[in-house]
């Protein structure tokens, strides 16, 4: 029996992460407005030296991770904060305390979740991608979706963290042995206004389908989560669309960058960008998931 706890906290509106082409166009426009060419050492229109930042990081649990684009920002880009909670997926519910939260793209940034699973990471370089990682001995390593070009503080960033036992149980339900050289990808098709921080009850949008780009073999997903009751939620290979839970899973996916998209007549959803890395459970979790608009 799997249970997800949904504390009553006001949800924050969700915005779609910009894509790389938009980022390049925006940076180029800002360079023109600043009266410079965006190169290191140039001066802004008011004569102030321009601080061009280029954050790099080696992440955790693996080799170096380079930023997708070497973007020169024509001003002091500054930093932002990222905050949220780590929720325990499955019985007995509640939160994940004592987990280390790091930022894949920016080494040296670290927070530890408190008794409410809450964390806050300050000093995250602005105008860069950010992917959060949760490490805890009782849980498989987990990543969030990737936030593209973070330009303002992000809050209500969430982890839905199954214990290792629940993770193995879910794998057995779909007849899969997790491949340590691949990743598992999950997300939630979320109804308009739905969130883990909303009132109790399910937050999924029923009757939606999910695609992944680049495409994967059909046997790898999508696998939708069946909602029998608030306490009984499980991945069901027989389903062809989302239930009220909204959950979806792709299994044993080759490492790489992917984009998830949800589809339902008369509705639009924000896409979710995910970076699949070997051995990780990657979960684009509400309210930063496949959010109904």
N, C-alpha and C positions, 0 to 999 in steps of 0.2 A: 504494500500500500504506500503510495507516494503522496505527500502532502506539501503544499506550498503556502507559507505564511504570508499574508498581505497586510502589513500594518497600515493604519489610517493616517497618512501624511499627504498633504496637498501635492499633486503632480505638477511638473514643470512642462511647458510646451516644448515640443521636439522640433528641431530644425534639421534639414537635410544636409549632410556633409558635402561641401563643394568638391568637385572633381578637379583633377590636375590641370586640365585646360583652363578652367575658370580661374584657378589659382594663379596661373601664369599671366592671364589677362589682367587680373586684379592687381597683381604686383607691378606689371608694366604700367598700368594706369596710375598707380600711386607714385611710381618713379617720375612720370611726367608732371604730376601735380607738385611733387617735391622739387622739381627743377633740377633733376639729376639723372644720370644714366644707370643708377643702381650698382655701380662698380665700387669695390672697396676703396675707401679713402676719399670719396667724393664729398662735396659739401651740399647741404640743403640750401634752399633759396635764401634763408635768413643767415647763412654763413656758418651754421652749426655743423660740426663734423658729423658724418653719418656713420652710425655703428651698424655694420653688416654682420649679422649673426649666422652661424652655420652649425647648428647643434647636431652632433652625432652620438650614437650610443651603441653599446654592445649587448643591450638587453640583458636577459638572464637565461640560464639553462641552455646555452648554445653559442654559436658563432656570432660574428659581427652582423649587425643589421644596419644597412644604410638607408637614409631617407630616399623616398621614391624620386624626388626632384631636388636638385641643388638650387634652391630658390634664394636669390639675394633680395633682402628686404631693405628698401631705401630709407630706413629710419631705425631708431632704437626700438626693436620689436617688443621688448619687455617679456614678462612671464605671466602665466595665468595659474589658477588653482583648479584641481579636479577633486571632487568629493562624491561620496555615495555610501553604499552599504553592501555587505556581503551577506546574502540570505542562504540559509541551508535548504537545499532542495531535497525533499523527502523527510520521513519521520526522523526525529520528533519535531521538525520545523525549527523555527527560531533563526538565530544568526550565527555566523562564523566569527568567533573571537580569536585574537592572536594570530591572524593570517598576515603575512607580509604582502604588501601591494607595491609593485614596482611599475615603471614605465619602460616598455620594450625599447623605444627609440632613444631614450635618454637615461643612460646609466647614472647611478648615484642618487636617484630620487627614490625615497622609500617612506612608506607609512605602515603602521601596524593597526589592524582593526581592534576596536574596543569591544566591550561586552554587548553592545548593540550592533556589532558588525560595521560600525561607522569608521570611515577613514577620510583623510584629507591630505592631498599632496600639493604643496606649494612649489613655486619655482619652475613650473613646466614651461619650456620655451614656447612663446606664441608663434603663430604662423608656421607651425610644424605639425606633422601627424603625431598622434598619441594612441597607443594601445596599452591597456593596463593588464597586469598579470597578477594572479593570486597564487600564492604558495602556502600550503599548510599540510602537515604530515597526514592528516585524516582525509584529505581530498586530493583528487588528481589535479595536476597543474591546469589552470584555467586562464584563458584570455577573454577580454571583452572584444567586441567589434573594434575596428580602427576608426578613430575620429579624425577626419581629414581637415587639415589647416585650422587648428584650434586658435580662435582669435578672442575668445572671451571665456570666463570661468564656466566650467561644466559642473553641474550638480546632479544628484540622483543617478549617478552612474552605478550600475548594479552588477553584482555577480549572483547567479543562481547556482550554488555549488553543491552537487551531490557528494555524499561520502564515497569512498572507494567501493564500499559494499553495494550501495545503490547504483553506482556507475556500472559495476559488473553485472548486477541484476538486470538493469535495462538492456545491456548488451546481450544477455541471454534471451531476453524476450524477443529480440529481433534476429536472433540466430547469428550473431556476429562476434568474432573474437577481435578486439581492438588491436590494430597493427601499430606497434611502437614507432614504425617509420612513417606513419601517416597521422592524420588528425581526425577528430570528430567535430562536426559543426552543428550547432543548434541555434534556433532563434524562436521568436514568438510573433505571430501575426496578431497585432494588438488593435482592439477596437478604438474608435475615436475617443480620446480622453482616458483610455485605459492605462493602467500603470501598476507596478508592484506597490506603489505608495498610495493607491486609491483605497476606497472602502473595500471591505472583505468581499470575496467572491471572485469568479473568473474574470479575466481581462482580455481574453482572446476574441478574435473575430471569426465567426463560423463561416463555412462555405468558401474559403479562399484556397487558392493553390499557390505554391512557391516554386520558383525556378532558381537555378544557380548558373552563373556565367563566370568562367567557361563551364560548359555542361560536363556532367559526370555520368558514368554508366547508371542505368535505371536501378540496378540492384543496390546502389549506394544511397538512393533517396530520390525524392523526399519521402520520409516516413513521418506521418502525422501522429500527434499524441491524442489518445482517446481519453475523454473525460467521462467517467462513470458517475462519480460524485466528487465533492470537494476533497475527499480523502483518497480517491482512487484515480490516479492519472498515470498512463503508461503509453509508450510508443507502440503503435499498432500498424504493422505492414499492410494490413488489409484495407486501411483507409485511403481514400483518394483526395481528400480535402480536409481542411482544418475543422476541429470541433470548437466548442466554447473555450477550451483551454488555449487554443491558438498555437500550440507548440509544434515545431517541425525539426527534423533531424536528418543530417547527411552523414554517412558512416564511412570510415576508412578512406578519406579523401587525400589525394596526393598533395604534398606541400605546394603552396603558391598563394596568389592573391585572387579572391573571388568576390563577386557581388551577388547578394541574394535579393530577389524581388518578389513581392506578393501581388496577386491578381484576383480581383473580384469585380463583377459587372457593377458599374455605378460608383466605384470607390477608387481612391488612389492611396498608395502607401509609400512612406519613405523607404528607400533601399537601404541595405545594410552591407557595408564593406567589411570583409573579414580576411585576416592573414593566417592561413593554415600553416602550422609548424608541427613537425614530427612530435608525437607524444602528447599533444595538447588537446583539451576540450575547449573549443572556441565557441563562445555563446554571446551573440548580440542580444542583450537582454533589455526588456522594457524599463524605462520609457525610451531607450535608445535602440529600438528594434525596428521591425517592419510595422511602423506606426500608421494607423488609419488617419487620414486627413479629412 
